[in-house]
Amino acid sequence: MDRLDAMQCFVRIAERGSFVAVANELNVDRSVVTRQLAALEKSLGVKLLNRSTRRLGLTTEGAAYLERCRS
């Protein structure tokens, strides 16, 4: 996993609120985006997003990490 790519992917997911939108934007399968986020979460040891079938939201750790990614 390229950490910078995974960070950029995370920022896009957080901004767009959708794995599918990011996958379409990057012209890759949704599974690629999902795996990148999972690998990033594993390397950081924290959950960045709360996911459900209808909703996607940042965890407290995810919000803090998003700010660090943006700076």
PLY file of the C-alpha trace (Angstrom):
ply
format ascii 1.0
element vertex 71
property float x
property float y
property float z
element edge 70
property int vertex1
property int vertex2
end_header
0.00 0.00 0.00
1.24 3.43 -0.90
0.38 5.42 2.22
0.07 8.75 0.39
-2.40 7.24 -2.11
-4.38 5.72 0.76
-4.45 9.08 2.57
-5.68 10.85 -0.57
-8.31 8.16 -1.03
-9.46 8.62 2.59
-9.77 12.39 2.12
-11.84 11.88 -1.03
-14.13 9.39 0.70
-14.62 11.77 3.61
-15.35 14.72 1.32
-17.69 12.89 -1.04
-19.28 10.57 1.52
-19.25 7.64 -0.87
-16.94 4.80 -1.80
-18.69 4.46 -5.16
-18.21 8.14 -6.04
-14.49 7.90 -5.30
-14.16 4.65 -7.25
-15.90 6.21 -10.25
-13.70 9.31 -9.99
-10.54 7.18 -9.91
-11.91 4.77 -12.53
-11.37 1.72 -10.33
-13.62 -0.87 -8.69
-15.20 0.00 -5.36
-13.32 -2.93 -3.83
-10.01 -1.18 -4.57
-11.13 1.88 -2.62
-12.43 -0.29 0.22
-9.15 -2.23 0.44
-7.09 0.97 0.47
-9.10 2.35 3.37
-8.94 -0.96 5.24
-5.15 -1.09 4.82
-4.82 2.50 6.04
-7.00 1.79 9.08
-4.95 -1.33 9.84
-1.63 0.50 9.58
-2.91 3.29 11.86
-4.60 0.89 14.26
-7.83 2.92 14.35
-11.19 2.95 12.63
-11.52 6.12 10.53
-15.09 5.76 9.25
-18.35 4.42 10.63
-20.05 2.58 7.80
-23.57 1.28 7.44
-25.69 0.38 4.43
-27.14 3.89 4.33
-24.63 6.13 6.00
-20.95 6.95 6.09
-19.48 9.11 8.83
-16.15 9.98 10.36
-15.15 8.62 13.73
-13.54 11.00 16.22
-10.14 9.62 15.21
-11.11 9.90 11.54
-12.01 13.58 11.89
-8.69 14.33 13.56
-6.77 12.33 10.93
-8.64 14.09 8.12
-7.44 17.45 9.44
-3.86 16.18 9.60
-4.13 14.83 6.04
-5.37 18.16 4.75
-2.48 20.12 6.30
0 1
1 2
2 3
3 4
4 5
5 6
6 7
7 8
8 9
9 10
10 11
11 12
12 13
13 14
14 15
15 16
16 17
17 18
18 19
19 20
20 21
21 22
22 23
23 24
24 25
25 26
26 27
27 28
28 29
29 30
30 31
31 32
32 33
33 34
34 35
35 36
36 37
37 38
38 39
39 40
40 41
41 42
42 43
43 44
44 45
45 46
46 47
47 48
48 49
49 50
50 51
51 52
52 53
53 54
54 55
55 56
56 57
57 58
58 59
59 60
60 61
61 62
62 63
63 64
64 65
65 66
66 67
67 68
68 69
69 70
